């Protein structure tokens, strides 16, 4: 079955960067895009962007340009999202999802806490 | 960006009743409107795709309708396990999500 396994929780200091991974299994990785979504505690879902896993092409929500960088390693069927220049407003759970082009499978979420 | 407005924000329900949740788009999204359920401490799960198409493994009490700007998610006979937050998402123009509707026990 389709599975997306994300990396674990991160505790980071303001101004630093983190890189979250999303390893796919159960399907041909390069057949579908991977999208990334932010969810702050008690808040809704915010779309960050997606990466075409075959070409590496990316789209970013304007709000996250310069904040998020999406990459992919086809050899390991893994997508990555790097968040840079972290501030407390980046504290959230970040999900990856298979985008077919609707989001039909989600990772378990990766918690990022930004605190000094 | 297309803004999705969900109402009500919170709905108090009694098990067994039929309920409807609304999602209104700021401009037409045709039928590129999908519904997700998120239970506490879980990831969102796809419930309905393209406004009204069912998803394998989702109970038949869930159904969707609408096109253009007005959409409805219905639950025919709410069960306790349905107490969750429901989000709509449009994929017609740069993916956006609604703010969600929380189902709680009356």
Interface residues (C-beta under 8 A of the other chain):
Chain A: X35 X37 X44 X45 X46 X47 X50 X61 X95 X101 X102 X103 X104 X106 X107 X108 X109
Chain B: X34 X36 X43 X44 X45 X46 X49 X50 X55 X87 X89 X91 X94 X95 X96 X97 X98 X99 X100
